[in-house]
Amino acid sequence: MTRERRVNEALREENRFLNHALLFTEILAAGFFGAFLAVMGAAGWL
């Protein structure tokens, strides 16, 4: 029972880490897309 609990906690921790990594990636992608739009707008292509 305790082994299952430890495995469960490890999976929960990994899930938390992956959720944070995904959020960071989404924020980074939004930033790059915003910069891309700003460059396109400055070049007059939008």
N, CA, C and O atoms as a printed pandas DataFrame, in Angstrom:
     atom_number atom_name residue_name chain_id  residue_number  x_coord  y_coord  z_coord
0              1         N          MET        A               1    0.823   -1.199    0.000
1              2        CA          MET        A               1    0.000    0.000    0.000
2              3         C          MET        A               1    0.868    1.265    0.000
3              4         O          MET        A               1    0.599    2.201   -0.752
4              5         N          THR        A               2    1.895    1.292    0.833
5              6        CA          THR        A               2    2.746    2.483    0.874
6              7         C          THR        A               2    3.528    2.647   -0.429
7              8         O          THR        A               2    3.796    3.768   -0.860
8              9         N          ARG        A               3    3.893    1.525   -1.052
9             10        CA          ARG        A               3    4.605    1.605   -2.331
10            11         C          ARG        A               3    3.705    2.233   -3.388
11            12         O          ARG        A               3    4.146    3.074   -4.171
12            13         N          GLU        A               4    2.446    1.821   -3.404
13            14        CA          GLU        A               4    1.493    2.393   -4.357
14            15         C          GLU        A               4    1.308    3.893   -4.102
15            16         O          GLU        A               4    1.186    4.686   -5.036
16            17         N          ARG        A               5    1.290    4.258   -2.824
17            18        CA          ARG        A               5    1.125    5.670   -2.469
18            19         C          ARG        A               5    2.315    6.495   -2.945
19            20         O          ARG        A               5    2.156    7.612   -3.436
20            21         N          ARG        A               6    3.520    5.920   -2.790
21            22        CA          ARG        A               6    4.734    6.625   -3.235
22            23         C          ARG        A               6    4.735    6.791   -4.753
23            24         O          ARG        A               6    5.077    7.858   -5.264
24            25         N          VAL        A               7    4.356    5.746   -5.465
25            26        CA          VAL        A               7    4.296    5.815   -6.925
26            27         C          VAL        A               7    3.255    6.839   -7.346
27            28         O          VAL        A               7    3.482    7.612   -8.277
28            29         N          ASN        A               8    2.119    6.849   -6.668
29            30        CA          ASN        A               8    1.052    7.799   -6.957
30            31         C          ASN        A               8    1.525    9.235   -6.754
31            32         O          ASN        A               8    1.249   10.112   -7.572
32            33         N          GLU        A               9    2.243    9.465   -5.650
33            34        CA          GLU        A               9    2.755   10.809   -5.364
34            35         C          GLU        A               9    3.791   11.230   -6.405
35            36         O          GLU        A               9    3.829   12.390   -6.817
36            37         N          ALA        A              10    4.631   10.284   -6.827
37            38        CA          ALA        A              10    5.632   10.591   -7.855
38            39         C          ALA        A              10    4.951   10.963   -9.171
39            40         O          ALA        A              10    5.375   11.899   -9.849
40            41         N          LEU        A              11    3.905   10.236   -9.529
41            42        CA          LEU        A              11    3.182   10.554  -10.754
42            43         C          LEU        A              11    2.476   11.908  -10.644
43            44         O          LEU        A              11    2.421   12.667  -11.611
44            45         N          ARG        A              12    1.947   12.198   -9.474
45            46        CA          ARG        A              12    1.287   13.484   -9.254
46            47         C          ARG        A              12    2.303   14.625   -9.400
47            48         O          ARG        A              12    2.005   15.658  -10.001
48            49         N          GLU        A              13    3.502   14.427   -8.844
49            50        CA          GLU        A              13    4.557   15.442   -8.933
50            51         C          GLU        A              13    5.000   15.636  -10.387
51            52         O          GLU        A              13    5.212   16.764  -10.831
52            53         N          GLU        A              14    5.135   14.535  -11.117
53            54        CA          GLU        A              14    5.516   14.629  -12.527
54            55         C          GLU        A              14    4.441   15.358  -13.328
55            56         O          GLU        A              14    4.753   16.153  -14.215
56            57         N          ASN        A              15    3.187   15.089  -13.018
57            58        CA          ASN        A              15    2.079   15.753  -13.694
58            59         C          ASN        A              15    2.114   17.257  -13.431
59            60         O          ASN        A              15    1.884   18.054  -14.341
60            61         N          ARG        A              16    2.401   17.644  -12.185
61            62        CA          ARG        A              16    2.519   19.069  -11.831
62            63         C          ARG        A              16    3.633   19.723  -12.644
63            64         O          ARG        A              16    3.468   20.817  -13.184
64            65         N          PHE        A              17    4.775   19.026  -12.719
65            66        CA          PHE        A              17    5.909   19.560  -13.473
66            67         C          PHE        A              17    5.557   19.738  -14.945
67            68         O          PHE        A              17    5.879   20.766  -15.541
68            69         N          LEU        A              18    4.895   18.741  -15.534
69            70        CA          LEU        A              18    4.536   18.827  -16.951
70            71         C          LEU        A              18    3.528   19.938  -17.205
71            72         O          LEU        A              18    3.584   20.595  -18.244
72            73         N          ASN        A              19    2.608   20.156  -16.270
73            74        CA          ASN        A              19    1.657   21.253  -16.423
74            75         C          ASN        A              19    2.364   22.597  -16.393
75            76         O          ASN        A              19    2.031   23.489  -17.173
76            77         N          HIS        A              20    3.342   22.755  -15.498
77            78        CA          HIS        A              20    4.090   24.003  -15.448
78            79         C          HIS        A              20    4.925   24.193  -16.712
79            80         O          HIS        A              20    5.021   25.305  -17.231
80            81         N          ALA        A              21    5.526   23.116  -17.205
81            82        CA          ALA        A              21    6.328   23.206  -18.420
82            83         C          ALA        A              21    5.456   23.584  -19.619
83            84         O          ALA        A              21    5.870   24.371  -20.470
84            85         N          LEU        A              22    4.257   23.023  -19.681
85            86        CA          LEU        A              22    3.348   23.345  -20.775
86            87         C          LEU        A              22    2.915   24.806  -20.710
87            88         O          LEU        A              22    2.862   25.483  -21.737
88            89         N          LEU        A              23    2.606   25.293  -19.518
89            90        CA          LEU        A              23    2.221   26.691  -19.358
90            91         C          LEU        A              23    3.364   27.610  -19.782
91            92         O          LEU        A              23    3.138   28.595  -20.485
92            93         N          PHE        A              24    4.591   27.294  -19.360
93            94        CA          PHE        A              24    5.751   28.093  -19.739
94            95         C          PHE        A              24    5.924   28.106  -21.253
95            96         O          PHE        A              24    6.202   29.152  -21.839
96            97         N          THR        A              25    5.761   26.947  -21.885
97            98        CA          THR        A              25    5.900   26.850  -23.340
98            99         C          THR        A              25    4.834   27.671  -24.040
99           100         O          THR        A              25    5.122   28.333  -25.037
100          101         N          GLU        A              26    3.605   27.639  -23.536
101          102        CA          GLU        A              26    2.529   28.422  -24.146
102          103         C          GLU        A              26    2.802   29.919  -24.033
103          104         O          GLU        A              26    2.573   30.666  -24.985
104          105         N          ILE        A              27    3.291   30.358  -22.874
105          106        CA          ILE        A              27    3.610   31.777  -22.689
106          107         C          ILE        A              27    4.754   32.179  -23.620
107          108         O          ILE        A              27    4.714   33.248  -24.230
108          109         N          LEU        A              28    5.760   31.334  -23.727
109          110        CA          LEU        A              28    6.890   31.611  -24.612
110          111         C          LEU        A              28    6.435   31.696  -26.068
111          112         O          LEU        A              28    6.852   32.596  -26.796
112          113         N          ALA        A              29    5.583   30.763  -26.493
113          114        CA          ALA        A              29    5.085   30.769  -27.866
114          115         C          ALA        A              29    4.255   32.024  -28.135
115          116         O          ALA        A              29    4.358   32.613  -29.211
116          117         N          ALA        A              30    3.440   32.434  -27.173
117          118        CA          ALA        A              30    2.642   33.649  -27.345
118          119         C          ALA        A              30    3.551   34.864  -27.469
119          120         O          ALA        A              30    3.275   35.761  -28.266
120          121         N          GLY        A              31    4.618   34.907  -26.704
121          122        CA          GLY        A              31    5.577   36.012  -26.794
122          123         C          GLY        A              31    6.255   36.070  -28.150
123          124         O          GLY        A              31    6.384   37.143  -28.740
124          125         N          PHE        A              32    6.691   34.919  -28.648
125          126        CA          PHE        A              32    7.324   34.891  -29.964
126          127         C          PHE        A              32    6.340   35.282  -31.064
127          128         O          PHE        A              32    6.705   35.980  -32.011
128          129         N          PHE        A              33    5.102   34.833  -30.936
129          130        CA          PHE        A              33    4.096   35.186  -31.938
130          131         C          PHE        A              33    3.815   36.682  -31.908
131          132         O          PHE        A              33    3.654   37.311  -32.953
132          133         N          GLY        A              34    3.755   37.249  -30.700
133          134        CA          GLY        A              34    3.554   38.693  -30.576
134          135         C          GLY        A              34    4.707   39.465  -31.191
135          136         O          GLY        A              34    4.489   40.463  -31.879
136          137         N          ALA        A              35    5.934   39.014  -30.952
137          138        CA          ALA        A              35    7.100   39.668  -31.544
138          139         C          ALA        A              35    7.062   39.542  -33.069
139          140         O          ALA        A              35    7.398   40.489  -33.780
140          141         N          PHE        A              36    6.660   38.397  -33.558
141          142        CA          PHE        A              36    6.539   38.177  -35.005
142          143         C          PHE        A              36    5.526   39.145  -35.608
143          144         O          PHE        A              36    5.777   39.751  -36.650
144          145         N          LEU        A              37    4.379   39.286  -34.943
145          146        CA          LEU        A              37    3.362   40.223  -35.436
146          147         C          LEU        A              37    3.862   41.652  -35.395
147          148         O          LEU        A              37    3.563   42.437  -36.295
148          149         N          ALA        A              38    4.624   42.007  -34.356
149          150        CA          ALA        A              38    5.160   43.359  -34.267
150          151         C          ALA        A              38    6.139   43.626  -35.402
151          152         O          ALA        A              38    6.120   44.708  -35.989
152          153         N          VAL        A              39    6.990   42.662  -35.718
153          154        CA          VAL        A              39    7.940   42.835  -36.830
154          155         C          VAL        A              39    7.207   42.913  -38.149
155          156         O          VAL        A              39    7.542   43.739  -38.997
156          157         N          MET        A              40    6.209   42.064  -38.335
157          158        CA          MET        A              40    5.434   42.109  -39.591
158          159         C          MET        A              40    4.703   43.454  -39.727
159          160         O          MET        A              40    4.624   44.025  -40.815
160          161         N          GLY        A              41    4.175   43.942  -38.603
161          162        CA          GLY        A              41    3.483   45.240  -38.632
162          163         C          GLY        A              41    4.445   46.378  -38.929
163          164         O          GLY        A              41    4.109   47.302  -39.670
164          165         N          ALA        A              42    5.645   46.316  -38.352
165          166        CA          ALA        A              42    6.641   47.370  -38.587
166          167         C          ALA        A              42    7.129   47.345  -40.033
167          168         O          ALA        A              42    7.475   48.385  -40.594
168          169         N          ALA        A              43    7.155   46.167  -40.627
169          170        CA          ALA        A              43    7.600   46.057  -42.015
170          171         C          ALA        A              43    6.479   46.447  -42.985
171          172         O          ALA        A              43    6.711   46.581  -44.186
172          173         N          GLY        A              44    5.281   46.626  -42.463
173          174        CA          GLY        A              44    4.154   47.013  -43.321
174          175         C          GLY        A              44    3.518   45.849  -44.048
175          176         O          GLY        A              44    2.838   46.049  -45.054
176          177         N          TRP        A              45    3.724   44.639  -43.561
177          178        CA          TRP        A              45    3.160   43.456  -44.224
178          179         C          TRP        A              45    1.831   43.024  -43.610
179          180         O          TRP        A              45    1.246   42.027  -44.033
180          181         N          LEU        A              46    1.356   43.770  -42.618
181          182        CA          LEU        A              46    0.061   43.415  -42.009
182          183         C          LEU        A              46   -0.982   44.433  -42.368
183          184         O          LEU        A              46   -2.134   44.309  -41.952
